[in-house]
């Protein structure tokens, strides 16, 4: 912003950068036609701020000194094409690092290691999960509420859970090899006993 002029408080924006100039031109043209396709989050946020300032009784004129572009913005109607949130059911593995609620009567939540969001649980689920607090690794099926604009998980609800084996991958692999060796040895003995 380089100057505020006149009794109408007109804002002068000055730039020598061709990219910024073209960007301002395109953004104001799209806003004047209520065409928000292709605008990014910051550009739409700018349009929302302009809408708040205009409040339906003012207008905005965007033009350059040579009048190569001249757009008037009277009314801005931003239509949200996408919902604010979407839901996704998926699995998580982890150990419960916190469990409980803010009050005795309130909603209970859990948190699992490595995740930074609360998972809502029923009173029954809370009782069932208490023995596994900070002990067992669990497989959780979650219904997640995710923001469309930044894909951030806003909340989650526990659908179901199960305790995973305490045996790690290496131990599990060794047990499988051992069982397979025993079966091969038994098969070998049966074949050559006759």
C-alpha positions as YAML, in Angstrom:
chain: A
units: angstrom
residues:
- id: 1
  name: UNK
  ca: [0.00, 0.00, 0.00]
- id: 2
  name: UNK
  ca: [1.57, 3.24, -1.08]
- id: 3
  name: UNK
  ca: [-1.07, 5.90, -0.42]
- id: 4
  name: UNK
  ca: [-4.56, 6.66, 0.90]
- id: 5
  name: UNK
  ca: [-6.11, 9.49, -1.10]
- id: 6
  name: UNK
  ca: [-9.21, 11.62, -1.19]
- id: 7
  name: UNK
  ca: [-12.13, 11.86, 1.19]
- id: 8
  name: UNK
  ca: [-13.29, 8.41, 0.08]
- id: 9
  name: UNK
  ca: [-10.12, 6.86, 1.51]
- id: 10
  name: UNK
  ca: [-9.06, 5.23, -1.77]
- id: 11
  name: UNK
  ca: [-6.18, 2.81, -1.32]
- id: 12
  name: UNK
  ca: [-3.31, 2.91, -3.79]
- id: 13
  name: UNK
  ca: [-1.34, -0.28, -4.22]
- id: 14
  name: UNK
  ca: [1.97, 0.14, -5.99]
- id: 15
  name: UNK
  ca: [4.12, -2.67, -7.35]
- id: 16
  name: UNK
  ca: [6.88, -3.10, -9.90]
- id: 17
  name: UNK
  ca: [6.44, -6.87, -9.81]
- id: 18
  name: UNK
  ca: [4.64, -8.10, -12.93]
- id: 19
  name: UNK
  ca: [3.48, -11.29, -11.19]
- id: 20
  name: UNK
  ca: [1.83, -9.39, -8.31]
- id: 21
  name: UNK
  ca: [0.22, -6.98, -10.81]
- id: 22
  name: UNK
  ca: [-1.26, -9.85, -12.86]
- id: 23
  name: UNK
  ca: [-2.37, -11.62, -9.68]
- id: 24
  name: UNK
  ca: [-4.23, -8.51, -8.44]
- id: 25
  name: UNK
  ca: [-5.82, -8.10, -11.85]
- id: 26
  name: UNK
  ca: [-7.04, -11.72, -12.04]
- id: 27
  name: UNK
  ca: [-8.24, -11.83, -8.42]
- id: 28
  name: UNK
  ca: [-10.26, -8.60, -8.72]
- id: 29
  name: UNK
  ca: [-11.75, -9.66, -12.06]
- id: 30
  name: UNK
  ca: [-12.85, -13.00, -10.60]
- id: 31
  name: UNK
  ca: [-14.26, -11.34, -7.46]
- id: 32
  name: UNK
  ca: [-16.19, -8.79, -9.56]
- id: 33
  name: UNK
  ca: [-17.83, -11.69, -11.46]
- id: 34
  name: UNK
  ca: [-18.37, -13.81, -8.31]
- id: 35
  name: UNK
  ca: [-16.21, -16.49, -9.92]
- id: 36
  name: UNK
  ca: [-14.08, -18.09, -7.22]
- id: 37
  name: UNK
  ca: [-12.96, -21.18, -9.18]
- id: 38
  name: UNK
  ca: [-9.21, -21.47, -9.17]
- id: 39
  name: UNK
  ca: [-8.65, -19.01, -6.33]
- id: 40
  name: UNK
  ca: [-6.51, -20.31, -3.49]
- id: 41
  name: UNK
  ca: [-7.34, -20.15, 0.21]
- id: 42
  name: UNK
  ca: [-5.61, -16.76, 0.75]
- id: 43
  name: UNK
  ca: [-7.37, -15.20, -2.24]
- id: 44
  name: UNK
  ca: [-10.78, -16.43, -1.06]
- id: 45
  name: UNK
  ca: [-9.97, -15.13, 2.43]
- id: 46
  name: UNK
  ca: [-9.23, -11.72, 0.84]
- id: 47
  name: UNK
  ca: [-12.61, -11.83, -0.95]
- id: 48
  name: UNK
  ca: [-14.34, -12.63, 2.35]
- id: 49
  name: UNK
  ca: [-12.65, -9.63, 4.01]
- id: 50
  name: UNK
  ca: [-13.68, -7.34, 1.15]
- id: 51
  name: UNK
  ca: [-17.25, -8.66, 1.48]
- id: 52
  name: UNK
  ca: [-17.22, -7.81, 5.21]
- id: 53
  name: UNK
  ca: [-16.01, -4.28, 4.48]
- id: 54
  name: UNK
  ca: [-18.56, -3.63, 1.69]
- id: 55
  name: UNK
  ca: [-21.52, -4.97, 3.75]
- id: 56
  name: UNK
  ca: [-23.81, -4.66, 0.74]
- id: 57
  name: UNK
  ca: [-23.92, -0.85, 0.65]
- id: 58
  name: UNK
  ca: [-20.43, 0.07, -0.63]
- id: 59
  name: UNK
  ca: [-18.51, -0.86, -3.76]
- id: 60
  name: UNK
  ca: [-14.89, -1.46, -4.64]
- id: 61
  name: UNK
  ca: [-13.27, -0.28, -7.85]
- id: 62
  name: UNK
  ca: [-10.03, -1.95, -8.85]
- id: 63
  name: UNK
  ca: [-8.16, -0.36, -11.77]
- id: 64
  name: UNK
  ca: [-4.72, 0.68, -12.88]
- id: 65
  name: UNK
  ca: [-3.56, 4.13, -14.00]
- id: 66
  name: UNK
  ca: [-3.71, 3.21, -17.69]
- id: 67
  name: UNK
  ca: [-7.21, 1.75, -17.29]
- id: 68
  name: UNK
  ca: [-6.12, -1.53, -18.90]
- id: 69
  name: UNK
  ca: [-8.25, -3.12, -16.24]
- id: 70
  name: UNK
  ca: [-11.15, -1.62, -14.37]
- id: 71
  name: UNK
  ca: [-13.42, -3.81, -12.26]
- id: 72
  name: UNK
  ca: [-16.19, -2.83, -9.88]
- id: 73
  name: UNK
  ca: [-17.14, -5.10, -7.01]
- id: 74
  name: UNK
  ca: [-20.59, -4.44, -5.59]
- id: 75
  name: UNK
  ca: [-21.76, -7.68, -4.07]
- id: 76
  name: UNK
  ca: [-19.74, -10.77, -3.24]
- id: 77
  name: UNK
  ca: [-21.51, -14.11, -3.01]
- id: 78
  name: UNK
  ca: [-19.04, -16.75, -1.95]
- id: 79
  name: UNK
  ca: [-20.59, -20.17, -2.39]
- id: 80
  name: UNK
  ca: [-18.90, -23.03, -0.58]
- id: 81
  name: UNK
  ca: [-18.71, -25.83, -3.15]
- id: 82
  name: UNK
  ca: [-17.19, -28.22, -0.69]
- id: 83
  name: UNK
  ca: [-18.49, -29.14, 2.73]
- id: 84
  name: UNK
  ca: [-16.37, -27.91, 5.63]
- id: 85
  name: UNK
  ca: [-15.75, -31.47, 6.85]
- id: 86
  name: UNK
  ca: [-15.76, -35.04, 5.64]
- id: 87
  name: UNK
  ca: [-15.72, -38.31, 7.57]
- id: 88
  name: UNK
  ca: [-13.35, -41.22, 7.13]
- id: 89
  name: UNK
  ca: [-13.26, -44.59, 8.85]
- id: 90
  name: UNK
  ca: [-9.82, -46.13, 9.17]
- id: 91
  name: UNK
  ca: [-7.50, -47.99, 11.53]
- id: 92
  name: UNK
  ca: [-4.83, -46.79, 13.91]
- id: 93
  name: UNK
  ca: [-2.43, -48.75, 16.07]
- id: 94
  name: UNK
  ca: [-1.11, -47.42, 19.34]
- id: 95
  name: UNK
  ca: [-0.89, -47.45, 23.09]
- id: 96
  name: UNK
  ca: [-3.36, -45.37, 25.12]
- id: 97
  name: UNK
  ca: [-1.46, -42.44, 26.68]
- id: 98
  name: UNK
  ca: [-4.45, -40.67, 28.27]
- id: 99
  name: UNK
  ca: [-7.99, -41.63, 29.14]
- id: 100
  name: UNK
  ca: [-10.88, -39.74, 30.77]
- id: 101
  name: UNK
  ca: [-12.91, -36.57, 30.52]
- id: 102
  name: UNK
  ca: [-13.08, -33.05, 31.87]
- id: 103
  name: UNK
  ca: [-15.90, -33.96, 34.25]
- id: 104
  name: UNK
  ca: [-17.39, -37.13, 35.71]
- id: 105
  name: UNK
  ca: [-20.61, -36.77, 33.70]
- id: 106
  name: UNK
  ca: [-18.94, -35.45, 30.53]
- id: 107
  name: UNK
  ca: [-17.69, -37.14, 27.40]
- id: 108
  name: UNK
  ca: [-14.65, -39.35, 27.79]
- id: 109
  name: UNK
  ca: [-11.71, -39.30, 25.40]
- id: 110
  name: UNK
  ca: [-8.55, -41.26, 24.86]
- id: 111
  name: UNK
  ca: [-5.30, -40.37, 23.16]
- id: 112
  name: UNK
  ca: [-2.87, -42.79, 21.63]
- id: 113
  name: UNK
  ca: [0.87, -42.36, 21.29]
- id: 114
  name: UNK
  ca: [1.96, -40.46, 18.20]
- id: 115
  name: UNK
  ca: [-1.43, -38.78, 17.58]
- id: 116
  name: UNK
  ca: [-2.40, -35.25, 18.58]
- id: 117
  name: UNK
  ca: [-6.19, -35.51, 18.60]
- id: 118
  name: UNK
  ca: [-8.80, -36.77, 21.08]
- id: 119
  name: UNK
  ca: [-10.77, -39.92, 20.36]
- id: 120
  name: UNK
  ca: [-14.28, -39.90, 21.84]
- id: 121
  name: UNK
  ca: [-15.25, -43.13, 23.62]
- id: 122
  name: UNK
  ca: [-18.48, -44.31, 25.26]
- id: 123
  name: UNK
  ca: [-18.66, -45.00, 28.99]
- id: 124
  name: UNK
  ca: [-18.64, -48.73, 28.26]
- id: 125
  name: UNK
  ca: [-15.59, -48.44, 25.99]
- id: 126
  name: UNK
  ca: [-13.80, -46.37, 28.64]
- id: 127
  name: UNK
  ca: [-14.33, -49.13, 31.24]
- id: 128
  name: UNK
  ca: [-13.15, -51.78, 28.77]
- id: 129
  name: UNK
  ca: [-10.04, -49.77, 27.82]
- id: 130
  name: UNK
  ca: [-8.88, -48.90, 31.38]
- id: 131
  name: UNK
  ca: [-6.94, -52.19, 31.94]
- id: 132
  name: UNK
  ca: [-4.88, -51.51, 28.79]
- id: 133
  name: UNK
  ca: [-3.90, -47.91, 29.68]
- id: 134
  name: UNK
  ca: [-0.16, -47.45, 28.94]
- id: 135
  name: UNK
  ca: [0.24, -51.23, 28.60]
- id: 136
  name: UNK
  ca: [-0.98, -52.98, 25.49]
- id: 137
  name: UNK
  ca: [-0.79, -51.98, 21.86]
- id: 138
  name: UNK
  ca: [-4.30, -51.71, 20.41]
- id: 139
  name: UNK
  ca: [-5.82, -51.82, 16.96]
- id: 140
  name: UNK
  ca: [-8.48, -49.07, 16.86]
- id: 141
  name: UNK
  ca: [-11.13, -48.51, 14.20]
- id: 142
  name: UNK
  ca: [-11.92, -44.78, 14.17]
- id: 143
  name: UNK
  ca: [-14.49, -42.54, 12.53]
- id: 144
  name: UNK
  ca: [-12.53, -39.31, 11.89]
- id: 145
  name: UNK
  ca: [-13.97, -35.85, 11.20]
- id: 146
  name: UNK
  ca: [-11.51, -34.13, 8.84]
- id: 147
  name: UNK
  ca: [-11.48, -30.48, 7.71]
- id: 148
  name: UNK
  ca: [-11.72, -30.12, 3.94]
- id: 149
  name: UNK
  ca: [-9.48, -27.07, 3.66]
- id: 150
  name: UNK
  ca: [-6.37, -28.44, 5.44]
- id: 151
  name: UNK
  ca: [-7.10, -32.19, 5.92]
- id: 152
  name: UNK
  ca: [-6.58, -31.81, 9.67]
- id: 153
  name: UNK
  ca: [-8.35, -34.30, 11.93]
- id: 154
  name: UNK
  ca: [-10.75, -32.24, 14.05]
- id: 155
  name: UNK
  ca: [-12.22, -35.11, 16.10]
- id: 156
  name: UNK
  ca: [-12.55, -38.88, 16.11]
- id: 157
  name: UNK
  ca: [-14.89, -41.47, 17.58]
- id: 158
  name: UNK
  ca: [-13.90, -45.00, 18.53]
- id: 159
  name: UNK
  ca: [-15.97, -47.54, 16.60]
- id: 160
  name: UNK
  ca: [-14.22, -50.71, 17.84]
- id: 161
  name: UNK
  ca: [-10.90, -51.95, 19.17]
- id: 162
  name: UNK
  ca: [-8.92, -55.10, 19.77]
- id: 163
  name: UNK
  ca: [-5.75, -55.91, 21.64]
- id: 164
  name: UNK
  ca: [-2.84, -56.85, 19.41]
- id: 165
  name: UNK
  ca: [-0.41, -59.56, 20.44]
- id: 166
  name: UNK
  ca: [2.36, -58.44, 22.72]
- id: 167
  name: UNK
  ca: [4.77, -60.47, 20.58]
- id: 168
  name: UNK
  ca: [6.83, -58.29, 18.28]
- id: 169
  name: UNK
  ca: [7.44, -58.99, 14.59]
- id: 170
  name: UNK
  ca: [10.80, -60.73, 15.11]
- id: 171
  name: UNK
  ca: [9.40, -63.06, 17.79]
- id: 172
  name: UNK
  ca: [6.35, -63.76, 15.62]
- id: 173
  name: UNK
  ca: [8.60, -64.59, 12.66]
- id: 174
  name: UNK
  ca: [10.76, -66.91, 14.78]
- id: 175
  name: UNK
  ca: [7.67, -68.70, 16.10]
- id: 176
  name: UNK
  ca: [6.35, -69.15, 12.55]
- id: 177
  name: UNK
  ca: [9.69, -70.55, 11.34]
- id: 178
  name: UNK
  ca: [9.85, -72.85, 14.35]
- id: 179
  name: UNK
  ca: [6.31, -74.16, 13.70]
- id: 180
  name: UNK
  ca: [7.10, -74.65, 10.01]
- id: 181
  name: UNK
  ca: [10.36, -76.50, 10.86]
- id: 182
  name: UNK
  ca: [8.47, -78.79, 13.24]
- id: 183
  name: UNK
  ca: [5.89, -79.60, 10.53]
- id: 184
  name: UNK
  ca: [8.58, -80.24, 7.90]
- id: 185
  name: UNK
  ca: [10.47, -82.48, 10.34]
- id: 186
  name: UNK
  ca: [7.27, -84.42, 11.19]
- id: 187
  name: UNK
  ca: [6.46, -84.85, 7.49]
- id: 188
  name: UNK
  ca: [10.02, -86.03, 6.81]
- id: 189
  name: UNK
  ca: [9.86, -88.58, 9.66]
- id: 190
  name: UNK
  ca: [6.46, -89.91, 8.56]
- id: 191
  name: UNK
  ca: [7.71, -90.42, 5.00]
- id: 192
  name: UNK
  ca: [10.83, -92.32, 5.93]
- id: 193
  name: UNK
  ca: [9.52, -94.39, 8.86]
- id: 194
  name: UNK
  ca: [8.00, -96.95, 6.53]
...
